[in-house]
Amino acid sequence: MSGAPARPWTRDRVERAVFGVLRWVVIAALVVVTAFPFYYMVMLSVRDIQDLILRPGAPLPSQVTLDTYREVLASEESGGQGFLTFIRNSALIAVAAVALTLAIAVPGAYAVARLRFFGRRQVHFLFLAVYLFPAIVLAIPLFVLFTMMGLRGSLVGLVLVYISQTIPVTVYMLRNYFETVPASVEEAAAIDGCGRLATVWRVTLPLSKPALMATGLYVFMIAWNEFLFALLFLLERRETWTVSLGLSQLAGSIEVPTTVLMAGSVVLTLPIVILFFAGERLLTEGLTAGAEKG
């Protein structure tokens, strides 16, 4: 009894087979490219400097040590680099920037998305016009202004700079999402007796959690990693330095071992990585929301 004839290799079957293999090859390549630098940085941060000198190409340390992190986090009085203070400053700045940016951007984005007024479209694009100017162009005027106001060397001044940089794109992102929220839902809330502010608070914002998460993480990343304005406004007072400033000091010193520098890099990178994976689902939904309208 002869077997069933083999199915011919059609173009569709060949493409499915090839792309099925290529998909996993590309995924594996991207994982290696993105994960290996972080892995190597972590491995260097837990190696003893003598082990690194004797076996510079070894992928794994012969002995794991956390002395590098103790040196990075300890205060200067204790012989460390004072990164614990820098982390506190960066966290305060980033959280304040996120809270103030969302507090200002949510009403602005909702107004552009829902209210009808003269120049509405022009105002929307005027926000984005801020990004036509590179940061270095704004640095000198802001430096002079903040010096006259007595805000140089202040964390408050740096927060004001960050929210002025992040509000335009935050309004743009939230506006696109608010337009996807069905107007009928807000109309139903109005029929139930909710005013405009109550409707935004009880209906629109709960439905917009993915977009709020995405924009909040975006603002946090900018405030946590930003270097230029932190250098301009905080350099004179070390107690107000951020993590990025502290890391630049380590990178520019020939007396700091590479292992300590890598430990500082891990301290700078790890909070962003944790936040990203913790809110990955909401972040993805928020970034893709508004791309298509059903």
C-alpha positions as CSV (number, residue, x, y, z in Angstrom):
1,M,0.0,0.0,0.0
2,S,1.6,3.2,-1.1
3,G,1.8,6.2,1.2
4,A,0.0,9.5,0.5
5,P,1.8,11.8,-1.9
6,A,4.0,14.4,-0.3
7,R,2.7,17.9,-0.4
8,P,4.5,20.1,-2.9
9,W,6.7,22.9,-1.6
10,T,4.6,25.9,-2.6
11,R,5.9,29.4,-2.3
12,D,3.7,30.0,0.7
13,R,5.1,27.0,2.6
14,V,8.7,28.0,1.8
15,E,8.1,31.6,2.9
16,R,6.5,30.4,6.2
17,A,9.3,28.0,6.9
18,V,12.0,30.6,6.1
19,F,10.4,33.4,8.1
20,G,9.6,31.0,10.9
21,V,13.4,30.3,11.3
22,L,14.5,33.9,10.7
23,R,12.2,35.1,13.3
24,W,13.9,33.1,16.0
25,V,17.3,34.0,14.6
26,V,16.6,37.7,14.8
27,I,15.1,37.4,18.3
28,A,18.2,35.6,19.5
29,A,20.5,38.1,17.8
30,L,18.6,41.0,19.4
31,V,18.7,39.4,22.8
32,V,22.4,38.8,22.6
33,V,23.1,42.4,21.4
34,T,21.0,44.0,24.1
35,A,21.6,41.7,27.0
36,F,25.3,40.9,26.7
37,P,26.6,44.4,27.4
38,F,24.5,44.6,30.6
39,Y,25.6,41.1,31.5
40,Y,29.2,42.0,31.0
41,M,28.8,45.2,33.0
42,V,27.3,43.3,35.9
43,M,30.1,40.6,35.8
44,L,32.7,43.3,35.8
45,S,31.1,45.1,38.8
46,V,31.3,42.0,41.0
47,R,34.9,41.1,40.1
48,D,37.9,41.9,42.2
49,I,40.3,44.2,40.4
50,Q,43.2,41.8,40.8
51,D,41.2,39.0,39.2
52,L,40.3,41.4,36.3
53,I,44.0,42.2,35.8
54,L,45.1,38.6,35.8
55,R,42.2,37.3,33.7
56,P,40.9,40.2,31.6
57,G,39.0,38.1,29.1
58,A,37.3,35.7,31.5
59,P,33.5,35.7,31.1
60,L,32.9,34.8,34.8
61,P,34.6,36.0,37.9
62,S,36.7,33.5,40.0
63,Q,35.2,35.1,43.1
64,V,32.1,37.3,43.5
65,T,32.6,40.4,45.6
66,L,30.3,43.3,46.5
67,D,33.0,45.6,47.8
68,T,32.7,47.7,44.6
69,Y,29.0,48.4,45.4
70,R,29.9,49.3,49.0
71,E,32.5,51.7,47.7
72,V,30.1,53.3,45.3
73,L,27.2,53.6,47.8
74,A,29.2,54.6,50.9
75,S,29.5,58.3,51.7
76,E,32.6,60.3,51.0
77,E,33.3,60.6,54.7
78,S,33.5,56.7,54.8
79,G,35.8,56.6,51.8
80,G,33.1,55.9,49.2
81,Q,31.8,57.7,46.2
82,G,28.5,58.9,47.8
83,F,26.2,57.4,45.3
84,L,23.5,56.8,47.9
85,T,23.0,60.6,48.1
86,F,23.0,60.8,44.3
87,I,20.4,58.1,44.0
88,R,18.2,60.0,46.5
89,N,18.6,63.3,44.5
90,S,17.8,61.6,41.2
91,A,14.8,59.8,42.6
92,L,13.4,63.1,44.1
93,I,13.9,64.9,40.8
94,A,12.5,62.1,38.6
95,V,9.4,61.5,40.8
96,A,8.7,65.3,41.1
97,A,9.2,65.7,37.3
98,V,6.7,62.8,36.6
99,A,4.1,64.1,39.0
100,L,4.2,67.8,37.8
101,T,4.4,66.9,34.2
102,L,1.4,64.6,34.3
103,A,-0.5,67.2,36.5
104,I,0.0,69.8,33.8
105,A,-0.1,67.6,30.7
106,V,-3.3,65.7,31.5
107,P,-5.6,68.8,31.5
108,G,-3.7,70.3,28.5
109,A,-4.0,67.1,26.4
110,Y,-7.6,66.6,27.3
111,A,-8.4,70.1,26.3
112,V,-6.7,69.7,22.9
113,A,-8.4,66.3,22.4
114,R,-12.0,67.2,23.5
115,L,-12.6,70.9,23.5
116,R,-13.2,72.9,20.4
117,F,-11.5,76.4,20.4
118,F,-9.9,78.7,17.9
119,G,-6.3,77.8,17.1
120,R,-6.7,74.3,18.6
121,R,-4.7,72.6,15.8
122,Q,-2.0,75.3,15.9
123,V,-1.6,75.0,19.6
124,H,-1.2,71.3,19.3
125,F,1.7,71.6,16.9
126,L,3.2,74.6,18.8
127,F,3.9,72.3,21.7
128,L,6.0,70.0,19.5
129,A,7.9,73.1,18.0
130,V,9.9,73.1,21.3
131,Y,11.8,70.1,19.9
132,L,13.0,72.1,16.9
133,F,15.6,73.6,19.3
134,P,18.4,71.5,20.5
135,A,19.0,71.4,24.3
136,I,22.3,73.2,24.0
137,V,20.6,76.2,22.5
138,L,18.3,76.5,25.5
139,A,21.1,75.8,28.0
140,I,22.7,79.3,28.1
141,P,19.5,81.3,28.4
142,L,18.2,79.0,31.1
143,F,21.6,79.2,32.9
144,V,21.4,83.0,33.0
145,L,17.8,83.1,34.0
146,F,18.2,80.6,36.8
147,T,21.3,82.3,38.1
148,M,19.3,85.6,38.3
149,M,16.4,83.8,40.1
150,G,18.8,82.1,42.6
151,L,17.8,78.6,41.4
152,R,21.2,77.5,40.2
153,G,22.4,74.6,42.3
154,S,18.8,73.8,43.3
155,L,17.0,70.6,42.7
156,V,13.8,72.6,42.2
157,G,15.3,74.5,39.3
158,L,16.4,71.3,37.6
159,V,12.8,69.9,38.0
160,L,11.4,73.0,36.3
161,V,13.8,72.5,33.4
162,Y,12.8,68.9,33.0
163,I,9.1,69.5,33.0
164,S,9.5,72.3,30.4
165,Q,11.3,69.7,28.2
166,T,8.8,66.8,28.7
167,I,5.4,68.5,28.8
168,P,5.2,69.1,25.0
169,V,5.7,65.4,24.0
170,T,3.6,64.3,26.9
171,V,0.7,66.4,25.8
172,Y,1.1,65.0,22.3
173,M,1.1,61.4,23.5
174,L,-1.8,61.8,25.9
175,R,-3.8,63.7,23.3
176,N,-3.6,60.8,20.9
177,Y,-4.8,58.4,23.5
178,F,-7.6,60.6,24.8
179,E,-9.0,60.8,21.3
180,T,-9.4,57.0,21.3
181,V,-11.6,57.0,24.5
182,P,-15.2,56.9,23.2
183,A,-17.0,60.2,23.7
184,S,-20.2,58.2,24.5
185,V,-18.6,57.0,27.8
186,E,-18.0,60.6,28.8
187,E,-21.5,61.6,27.7
188,A,-23.0,58.8,29.8
189,A,-21.1,60.2,32.8
190,A,-22.4,63.7,32.1
191,I,-25.9,62.3,32.0
192,D,-25.3,60.8,35.5
193,G,-24.5,64.2,36.8
194,C,-20.7,64.3,36.5
195,G,-19.1,67.6,35.6
196,R,-16.1,68.0,33.2
197,L,-13.5,67.5,35.9
198,A,-15.4,64.6,37.6
199,T,-15.7,62.9,34.2
200,V,-11.9,63.2,33.6
201,W,-11.1,61.9,37.0
202,R,-13.6,59.1,37.2
203,V,-13.9,58.0,33.6
204,T,-11.1,59.2,31.3
205,L,-8.1,58.7,33.6
206,P,-9.0,55.1,34.7
207,L,-9.3,54.2,31.0
208,S,-6.0,55.9,30.2
209,K,-3.7,54.0,32.6
210,P,-1.6,52.5,29.8
211,A,-0.9,55.9,28.4
212,L,-0.2,57.4,31.8
213,M,2.2,54.6,32.5
214,A,4.0,55.1,29.2
215,T,4.3,58.8,29.5
216,G,5.3,58.6,33.2
217,L,8.1,56.1,32.5
218,Y,9.2,58.3,29.6
219,V,9.5,61.3,31.8
220,F,11.2,59.3,34.6
221,M,13.8,58.0,32.2
222,I,14.6,61.5,30.9
223,A,14.9,62.9,34.4
224,W,16.9,60.0,35.7
225,N,19.5,59.8,32.9
226,E,19.8,63.5,31.8
227,F,23.3,64.9,32.1
228,L,23.7,68.3,30.3
229,F,21.3,70.5,32.5
230,A,22.4,68.6,35.7
231,L,26.0,69.5,34.9
232,L,25.2,73.1,34.3
233,F,23.0,73.7,37.3
234,L,24.4,71.3,40.0
235,L,28.1,71.0,39.4
236,E,29.1,73.6,42.1
237,R,27.3,71.7,44.9
238,R,28.2,68.0,45.1
239,E,25.5,67.3,47.7
240,T,22.9,68.0,45.0
241,W,24.5,65.8,42.3
242,T,22.5,63.3,40.4
243,V,23.5,59.7,39.5
244,S,24.6,60.7,36.0
245,L,26.9,63.4,37.4
246,G,28.4,61.0,39.8
247,L,29.0,58.4,37.1
248,S,30.7,61.0,34.9
249,Q,33.0,61.8,37.8
250,L,33.9,58.1,38.1
251,A,34.5,57.8,34.3
252,G,36.8,60.9,34.3
253,S,39.0,59.7,37.1
254,I,42.1,57.6,36.5
255,E,42.2,56.6,40.2
256,V,38.8,54.8,40.1
257,P,39.1,51.1,39.1
258,T,37.0,49.8,36.2
259,T,35.1,47.5,38.5
260,V,33.9,50.4,40.6
261,L,32.9,52.3,37.4
262,M,30.9,49.3,36.3
263,A,29.2,49.1,39.7
264,G,28.2,52.8,39.3
265,S,26.8,52.0,35.8
266,V,24.7,49.2,37.2
267,V,23.3,51.5,39.9
268,L,22.4,54.0,37.2
269,T,20.8,51.4,34.8
270,L,19.1,49.0,37.2
271,P,16.1,51.2,38.3
272,I,15.1,51.9,34.7
273,V,15.4,48.2,33.8
274,I,13.2,47.2,36.8
275,L,10.6,49.8,36.0
276,F,10.5,48.8,32.4
277,F,9.9,45.2,33.1
278,A,7.4,45.9,35.9
279,G,5.3,48.1,33.6
280,E,6.1,46.4,30.3
281,R,2.5,45.5,29.4
282,L,1.0,48.9,30.2
283,L,4.0,50.6,28.5
284,T,3.4,48.7,25.3
285,E,-0.3,49.4,25.3
286,G,0.3,53.1,26.0
287,L,2.9,53.5,23.2
288,T,0.7,51.8,20.6
289,A,-2.6,53.4,21.6
290,G,-3.9,55.9,19.1
291,A,-1.8,54.5,16.2
292,E,-5.1,53.2,14.6
293,K,-8.6,54.3,15.0
294,G,-11.3,51.6,14.9
